[in-house]
Amino acid sequence: MTTLPSSRAQLVVSEGLPHPLGATFTGTGVNFAVFSAHATRIEVCLFDEAGEVETARIALPEYTDEVWHGHVAGVQPGARYGLRAHGPYAPESGHRFNPHKLLLDPYAKAHMGSLRWGPELFGYTLGHPDADLSFDERDSAALVPKCVVVDSRFEWTQPLGTRVPWDRTVVYETHVGGFTRRHPGVPAAQQGTFAGLAHDDVLRTIADLGVTSVELLPIQMFLDQSYLVDKGLKNYWGYDTLGFFALDPRYLSQPTIDEFKGLVDRMHAHGLEVILDVVYNHTPEGNELGPTLCFKGLDNASYYRLMPAGDGIGPRYYINDTGTGNTLNLSHPRVLQMVTDSLRYWVSEMRVDGFRFDLATILAREPHGFDEGGGFLDSCRQDPVLSSIKLIAEPWDCGPGGYQVGQFPPGWAEWNDRYRDTVRAFWRGDEGKAADLASCLTASGGLFNKRGRRPWASVNFITAHDGFTLADLVSYNDKHNEANGEDNRDGHGENLSWNCGAEGPTQDEEILALRSRQQRNMLATLLLSQGTPMLLAGDEFGRTQQGNNNAYCQDNEISWIDWAGIDDAGHQLRAFTRRLLALRREQPVLRRMRFLTGQAQGEGGHPDVRWLAPDGQAMADAHWNDAHTRAFAVMLDGRSPRSAISGEGHDASLLLLFNGWEDEVRFTLPDAPAGGWRLVLDTADPAIEGEQDVREHTAIGRSLQVLVSQPQA
């Protein structure tokens, strides 16, 4: 036992425990535990309340199973701290220890302050002829945020573990800051924060729309990259996580994690799930020329995938499957533990309901490449906490063999970019898209119908944070990213968009009407398809980003939702979206838990889906193979049983009419299963209300209709 001086009091240090990792308040002090397989000493540095003056430096006294640990009596929740790691500075061997650099604790539950860029942050001397082989002795403590010891107690009002079934899930992707930054019902001090999003008026607006699950862009602690700061921009989206257990302070109106817990509690009270967009594939420490902020200084050779020795390369350099300079090494058991510990923390302590994983293919990589049976995916599959929540993969990265849509194991849902591209292309008028659209409407069974996976595994979307908004998709042929400061070189060049006759804003009434109908066409396609729909916040009322399809650095009016600026057309589009979501909710045939095959189901022998040409005849191969086919009908038969054990079904049947031509098309309708056909929705006439006993219908150019045949009670 050792006693060390402090400006506050005498701190009594004992051995403590090697678990749990991080800083844990014990009631009498704090237990610190830090993994490092190659460090020779780990020190905890305590700071004053402002995080500016170092008040004590404590060498952790014990080393067990590659974990440095110690208990410091007298330290209380709210204490500010950082770490220093001693060890070899040998970049050519993969080691970059530098005790002059204050490091963040990978397991810190909270941070205070923000990073200020300066040469002191780098383990080597910037501008030195030996580059990263040089060694910098300047102290970085004044420039880095400080970790904070937290008190995890919180009084929840909502029960734990009540989640929305997958077949009823509708994901709503949004940004904590941008959603309320200009919201008139949120006090100015809370706009853009968790507290602002937790306002009942805000949550009622979301719940009233009919979505079920709010997916938040990254809220774990992240950095503004130096090149953005130099241009006066910010990392708005947040895809550069440094603290996997901590909230980013910029979204807190008060410096307490209780604010986020309160948001989750209020969202649950409104029947809404919380899904976090998370980034476990890389960190902002970059490559060999990046700063030393956390992992690089604690144990670079363990935390990152480094180049193998040979061919004159070696572990001085980083494997860059993410395109960001580095790749986290989830093949290492302690790094895998950190990621799964983090996920369990957000579920068990913060009570979130699921995750969307950025560049998820990275997480399934082993040294030999993507492995569906890799450590991370196996860990999630067997974990009693993680296997019971929503897990959504972005199933691609920029490494070799990185595109893996449909290849994730059972239990996972996946973003389906083929759905996005097909729907965009069909409504733009591209040829040869009818068969692809049919597959998309039935949850892309060719990709996902295997190993007992369900239709919900296909997360269908047309727009997301990355790319055009829905309004811009029908208003711009080209990207307009000049505000990003990269001469419009950034962002996707091919968006499958169509401006309907004019680039950007216009006063032409015919073009505006067509744009409105095209938005309704794509929203209707999305919300009437089998699978899990994802809606980008603001698309329901025509939010624009002025043609910017890569607004990752635009923390301003380009990205923020302009609530006061929603016009009559926007309110009408939102009302139409609510009708679509209500229809999806009310009609079980739109939410089947088995893939539609077109085969007879149940004792009555009714096919679950039928594809019809405009003349009412069954679609033949000649129709599907004809590149000019742009009009067809799909009948979803409610007499087909919902599941293998439900017996004969008694749901309503739906008939969807798609006309992708510019000209009108006459549809002859098939015999209705029961009660005749009733027209309940028309993208050409959003105000239509239930035209009865329809036998034929003329669909105007570029429109979609929904008819219902309701069985007798």
N, C-alpha and C positions, 0 to 999 in steps of 0.2 A: 504494500500500500504506500502511495506517494502523496505528499502534500505539496502543492504548487502555489506560488503567489498569484494573486489576482487583484485588480483594482477594486473589485466588489467585495470579495471575502476570500478566505482560504478555501480552495477547492480540493476535496478529498477524492483521489482517484484509486479505484480498485480494478480487479481483473474484468469484471462484467461478464457478459455472455457473447458468443459469436453469432447469436440469432436473437430477434430478427435483425436483418440488415437495416442500416440507417440509424436515425436518432430516435430513440423510443423513451418517452417519459415513464418512469417507474413509480412515481409517487414521492420518491426521495431524491431523485436526480434523473440523469439521462444516461441511457446505455447507448454507446456508439459502436457500430460494427460496420467495417468497410472491407469489401473483397479486394485483394490484389495478390496475384500469384507471384509477382516479381519485385514488388517494393521491398526495401530494406527497413523502412520506418514510415508510419503514417501519423501525422499530427492533426489534432483538432484545434482550430483557432477560433476563440470566442471574441465577439465584437460588442461594442456598446449598442444601445437601442437604435441609434441612427445608422448603425452598420459601418461606421467610419473609423473607429479607433479599436485596434486589437487589444483586448484586455487580458488575454491568457492564451498560452500555447501549450497544448497537452499532448505528449506522445502516448499513443495507445499502447498499453503495456503488454498485451498478450497477442499471440498469433496462433490461431487454431484452424486447421483445415483451410489454409490460405485466406483466412479472415482475421484482420486486425481488430481488436476490440478492447473496450474499457468502459467502466461506469464512473461517471463524474457526479458526485453527490452535490446537491445544492443548486444545480442548473434546473431552471423552470421552463415550462412552455412559454414561447415568445422569445427565447434566447436566439441570438443571431450567431451563425457559425459558418466556417468553411474548412476545407481540408488542404493539407500539403503532403506531398508524397515524395519520399527519398528513394533513390534507386539509380540504376545505370542510365546514363544518357548515351545511348548507342543506337541511333536511327537505323544504321545498316543491319542491326540485329532485331529491329522492331521495337526498341525501347526508347521512350521519350520522357523519362522522369526529370522534373525540374522543380525543386522545392521552393523556388522563388515565385512560382505561379500558384495563386490561390485557386482551389478547385471546388466546384460544386459537388455535393454528395449526390450520387445517382439515385438514392432512395429518399431524398429530401421531400417532405410533404408540402412545403411552402417556401416561397422566396420573397425577398423584399428588394426593392430597387431594380434598376435596369442596367444592362451592359452599356458601357461607353467604350467605343473602339479606340485603341491606341497601340503603339508598338510593344508596350509592356505585356500584352496578352499573348505574345508569341514565345514559344520555348526557345526559339533561335533568334538571332539578331537580323532584323529586316535589313536588306541591302548588303549583307555580308557576302563576300565572294564565295564562301563555302555554303551559302544558303542554309538549309535546315540542318546541316552538319555542324553549324556553329551553335554556341550556347549563350543564352541571354540571362543576365543576373539581375535585371530590374524586377521589382516587386509589382505584381498585378492587382493586389488587393483593392486598391482604390477604384478600379475600373469595373469590377465584377459584382453581380448581385450577391446577396448573402442568403444562406439557407436559414430557415426558421423552424424551431421545434414547435410542434403543434399539440393542442389538446383536442382529441378526437370526439369528445362528448357532444351529442346533439339530440334534441328531442324531436323525433319524427312523429308526424300525425297520420301518415298513410301506411297501410300494411306493406310488408315486404313480399316481393315475389309475384305480384299480380301483373301478368304480362299479356299483351295482345296476341292471339293466335296468328300464326303466319298467314293463313288464308285470308284473314281480315286486315292484314297490315298494309298501310299506305304510308310510305316514307316521305317526309317533307324536309328537304335539305336547306339549311339556312346558316347564317353567320350571326353569332351573338352580338357583335358590335353593329353590323350593318342593319340588322332587323329593327333596332329601336333607336338608332342614332338620331333619327328625325321623327320619332313617334310623338305626336302631340299629347298623348295621354300619359307620357312618362316624364317625371320631373327631370330637369336638365342635368342634375348631378348623377342621375341613374341611367341616363341614355347611353346605350352601348355597353351595358354591363349585365351581369347575371341578375342583379336586382331589377333592372329595367325589363328584362325578358320575363321575369317572374310576376309582373303586374297582371292582375286578373283580367283587365281589359285586353292586354296583349294575348294572353293564353286563350281567352274566350274567342278571339278572332281566329286563332289557329284551329282550335277544336271545332268551332262552328263551320269551318270549311269542310270538315269531314275526314281529314287525315288522322292518323293514329300514332305516328312515331316521328319525333323530331330529331333529325340527324344534324348535329352541330359540327361545323368545321372546327379544326383543331383548337382546343382550349387548354391543352397542356403547355407548360412554360416553353416559349420559343423565342427566337432572336430576330431582330431586324438585321439582315446582312449588311456588311460594311459598304458594298457597292450601292445599295439602296439608300443608305443614310447619306452617302456622298451626293446623291442626286435629290435629296429631300423627300424620298419616298419611304414607304414602310412595307414590311412583310404582312400584308393584309390577311391573306389566307391562313398563314401560320404553319406551313409545311416545313418546319425546321426545328423540331422538338429537341430540347436539351434537358428538360426535367420531366421524366415519365410518370412521376407521382404527384406533381405539383400543378396547380392552376396558374395560368399566366396572369400576373398582377394587373395587366391592363384591362381585364374584364371585371375587376373587383371595385365596387364603389366604397367598400370598407375592407381593411386588411385582415380578412378572416375567411377561412374555407367554409364557414357556416353559410355564407351567402350562396355558394353553389349548392350546398345541401338543401337550402331553402327553395332554390329554383327547382330542383328535382322533386322535392316534396309537393310543391304547388303544381308542377306538370302532372304528377301522378294524380293529384286531386281533380284535375281536369280530364283525366282518362288518357293522358298522353304519355307515351314512352319516351325515354331519352337514349339516343344512340350517339356515341362519340366517334368522330373521325380521328383515327390515331395513326401516328407515324413512327413505327419501330424499325424502319429499314435503314435509316442513316441518322447522323447528327450534324449540327452546324460547325463541327470542328474541321470539316473539309479534309483535304489530302495532306501530304507531307508539308505543304506550305501554309496550312491553316493554323488557327490559334489553338492554344492549350487551355481548355476551360473546364474539363471534367474527365471524361473517359481516357483521352489521350495521355493525360498526366497521371492517371491512377494505374492504368495497365493497358497501354496501347496494344500490346501483342495479344491480349486476351479479348478485348472488346471489339476489335475490328478485323475484318478479313484482309490479310496482307498478301502481297504477291509472294509466291513460293521462291525459294532460292534457286538460282540457275539462270542461264541466259543473260547474265549481267543485270538482272532486275532486283529480285530479292525483297525482303520485308521492309525495306525503307519505304516502299511504295504501296499504295492501297488498291485493292480491287474495287472497281467503281461500277457495279451493276445498277446503281441508282441514278447515275448521271449527276450526282451532287459532290463527288470527290471521295466518298467513303461508303462502306457498307458494314452495318453491324454484323457481328459474327455469332449468329444464333446456333451455330454448331458447338459453341463452347457452353458447357453445362451451366456456368454461373451467369452468362449473358442470357441464355434461355430462361433461367430462373428469374432474372430481373424482369424480363418482359412478361412472363406469366404472373409473377408477383404483382406487377403493376396492374395487369388486367383484373386480377382478383381484388385488388385494392379498390379499383373504381366500381366494381360490382358490389362488393361486400360492405365497404365503408361509405362510398358515395351513392350507392344504389342505382347506378345506371343500368339500362336494360339491354345493351348490346354495343357492338363496335363495327365500324367500317374501317378496313385496314388498307391504308395507302400502299400502293405497290406491293400487294400481298405476296406475289410470287417470290419476292426477296425472302420473306419469312419461311418459305418452304424450300429454300435453297440449302443444299449441302455442298461440300467441296466439288462433287461430281456434277452438280446442277440441280434443277428442280426435282423434288422428290415428294410425291404425294404421300409417302410414308415417312417423311422427315420428322425430325424431333419436335418442331413447333406444332405441326398439325397433329401429330400423335398426342402431344401434351394436351392440346385443347380437347381432343376427342375423348380422352379418358378422365379429364378433370371434372369433378362433380359440380363445380361452380361454372366453369367456362362452357361445358357441354350443354348447359341448360339455358343459355342466353342466345341472343341473335348475333351471329357471326357473318359478316359480309365482306367478301374479298373484292378488291380491285385486282383482277387476275392477270396482271401484266407488269413487266418492268422493262428496262432497256438493255438488260444483259442477254447473253446468248440463250436461246430457247425461252425467252421471257414471256411469250404470249401463251397463256394457259387457260383460256376461257373454257369452262366445262370440265376442267381436270381436277378441281378441288374435291375433297372427299365428302361423303355423306355428312349432313349436319351443317354444311356451309351454304350460304347464298352467294351469288357472284354478280357483280355489275356486268351487264350484257351489252357491250358496245355494238355488237352486230345488230341488235334490236334498234339502237339509236340510229345507226347509219341506214338501215333498211327503211325505217319509217320516214326519215328525212328524204331519202331518195325517191320513195314512192310518191309522196305528196308534192315533191318538186316536179315530178313528171318524167323521171328517168324510165327508160325502157327495161323490160325484163325483170321487174321487181315483184310481180304478183305472187309467185311461188315463195319467194323469201318472206314476203309479208305474211302469207298464210302460216308459215312456220313460226314467225314472231308472235302472231295472234294466239298461238297454242303453246306458248312458253318454251319455244325452241327445243322441242323434245329431242332433236338429233344431237344436241349438245348435253342435255341434262337428264334425259330419261334413261337412267341406268343406276344400278346398285340401290334401288329403292328410293332414290331422290325424288322429291316432289316438285310440282310446277313452281312453287314459291322460290326454288333455288335460282330462278332467273329473275334478277332485279332489272326490270325494264325501265329505261329512261330515254328521254329525247334531249334533254338539256341537263347540265350540272354546273357547278361553280366554274369548272374549267371549260371555256367555250362561250358561244353566243347564248344569251337568254332567248326565250321563245320569241319574244317580240323582235329581237334583232335577227333571229334566224329567218324571219319572213320580211326583213327590211333592208338587209345588206347582202350583197354578193361577196364582198371582200371585207377582211378585218380592218379595223381602224385603231391601231394600238399606239399611236404617236405619243400619247401621254405617258407611256411606260419608259420613254427615254432611250429606246433601242432602235429608232428609225423604222419602226413597224416591221422589224425582222422577226420578232418573237411571236409566239402563238401559232396555231394551226393555219396553214394556208388554204386547205380544202375542207370546208365545213358543210358541204352538201346543202348550202343555204340558197335562197332565191328571194330577191328583193321585190318581186311581184311587179316590176316595171319601173322602179325609181330607186336610186341608192340613198337610203337614209330618209329623213323626214320629208314629207310631201303633203300637199293640200288636195291632191287628186282624190276625189271621193271614190272612184271605182277601184283605185289601187288600195285605198284604206279599207274598203269593204272586203276585197280579196284577202288582204292581210289578216283581217279579223277572222274570216272564214278558215283560212289556213291554220291559224292558231287553234281554232275550235276543232278542226280536223285532227290535228296531232294530239291535242288533249284527249279527245274522244278515243282515238286509237289506243293511247297509253292506258287509259282508265277502263277500257273495255277488253283489254287483253288478259289472257291467263298469265299467272306469274305475280310478282310483287312490283307494283308501280312505285316509282320515285319521282316526286314533283319538286322542281326547283322553286324556292320561295320567291314570290313576285311574279312568276309566270301566270298565275291565276288572274292577274289584272294587268298584264302587259308591261312589266318592268323592262326598261332599256338600260344598257350600258354604253349607249352611243356608238355601237359597233365595236367596242373593245371586247375581244374574245380571249383575253388573257389578263384579267384585272387583278392579278395576284398582288400587285403593289399599290392599288388604288384605294386607300383608306379615306375616301372622300365621296362626294356626291355621285361619282361614276358608279360606285358599288352600293352605296346606301339606298335603302328603300325610301322613296319619296311619298310618304303617306298622304300628304296634303295635295300632291300632284296627280292623284288617281282621278281620271276623268270619267265621263259617262260610259265610254266604251270599256274602260277598265272595270267599272262596277258591273257592267253587263257580262263581261267575260268571267268575273268571279262568280256571279250567280249561275252561269252556265257550268262552271267547274263544280260548284256545289251540287247541281243537279246530277252531273256525271257520277260524283262520289256517292250520292244517295242511291243512284241506280245500281252501282257496284255493290253497295252495302245491302240492298234489298233483294238482289237477284243472285241466289246461290250458284246459278249456272255460270256466272262470271268468275267464280272463285273455287273451281273444282280442285280437289286435293289429289286427283289422279290426272295424268296426262291424257289429253284427248287424242284418239287414234283414228276415228272414223269407223271403227268396228262396232257391230251390234253389241249392246250391253243389256244385261238383265233378261228376265223371262220374256218380255215383250219384244226383244230383239231390235230395239231402237238404237241407231248409231248416235254416239254422243256428239258428233259434229258432221255436218254435211256442207259441201262446197258446191255452189250453184252459179251457172252462167246467168247473165241478165235475162235470157229467155226462160229461165226456170229449170233448165236441164242440168244434170250433174256435170260438173267440170271434168273434162277428160284431159288426158296427157297433152293433147294438141293445144288445149287452152293454156295449160301451165307453161308449155314450152314456147308459146307464142310471145315474142318480146313485146308485142303491141297490146297484150292483155293488161288493161288497167281498170276494169270494172268486174266485180264479182260479188256474190253474196255468201255469207256464212251463217248457217243455222245451228244454234246451240240447243240441243233437245233436252228439255227439262225432265222428260220421262226416263232419261238415262240415270241410273242410280248414282248418288253422290260418292259412295264408297262400296267396297266389295261386300260389306255386311249390311248395307242399309235397305236392300231389297229394291222394289220398284220405286222410282222417284216420282214425286208429285210437284216438282218445281215448275215455274213458268219457263217457256221456251223463248229464245231471243233470235231475231233475224237481223243481221247487220248488213247493210248495203254500202259497198265502197265504190265510189266513182272517182277515179284519178284522172279522167279525161277533162279537157277544157269544155267540152260540149256536154249537153244533157244526155242521159241514158235512161231508157225505159226498162224497168224491172218487172217481170212477171213473177208473182210471189208463189211459193209452194203452198200446198194445203197446210193450214195451221193445225198443230197437234190438238188444240182445244180452244174453243171460244173465239176463233178468228184472230186476225192480226190487228193490233192497235199501234199506230205510230206515236212514239213517245219522245223521240228526240231527233232533231234534224239540224246539222251544222249550218245549213243554208237558211234556216229559220229558227233561231234559238228560242223564240217565244212560243213555239208550237206546243199545244196542250192536248195530247191524246186523241188524235183523229181515229175513229173507230172503223172496224171491218174493212181494212184495206186489202185489196186484191192485186192492184197494180200501183206502181209508184214511178214517177218521173223524177229522177235525181238530177239536179242541175250540175254543171261542171264543177269538179273538185268539191265534193260534198260526201257526207256520211250520214246514214239514217239508222235508227234503231226502232225495231218493231217488237212488240211483246204479244205472246199468246198465253193467256193466263188460264190454268186449269180450273174447272168448276170446283167450288168448295164442297 
